[in-house]
Amino acid sequence: DDRIETSGYTVYPEYRYDREVERAEARIIGYRAVNQVTATTRDLDSVGKLIDAGLAAGANRVAGIEFALANAAPHREQALRQAVEKARREASAIADALGVPLGPVLDARTESPPVPPILRAESREMAVAAAVPTPIEPGALTVRATVTLRFRIGAAR
């Protein structure tokens, strides 16, 4: 269905070198094809089963697992609000230490990198995968936001 897609396809030559000849050229003895498929699911409990099913269907390598938020926007907005509150508290503490009043915000900028997915590297042989179900634990995602606020400050008190 629309949650399974080809994400890469490569064909490259396999070579053989004649080691008995000093300056022998490599000879192509065949070709290798790599068909990389990406499957997407929202059912975390099925991730291990999907890996096992892929290996049982003939896949000989699992390249990795990526966990990401389905909708990062509200979490990013919350992280931005918290970053602004923290910046305002820190600016206020600095103004207090300087003995000056904190004025209005003159400039506000943000850097909100995308939520980095959690990557789990996996590379399993089919025989090993058939013996034991694949356990998958997603872990936690962290949403970060950085803001830079410039405030006007008043004269010393």
Salt bridges, closest charged atoms under 4 A:
ASP1 OD2 - ARG3 NH2 3.60
GLU14 OE2 - ARG32 NE 2.83
GLU90 OE2 - LYS86 NZ 3.98
ASP96 OD1 - ARG157 NH2 3.63
ASP107 OD2 - ARG109 NE 2.67
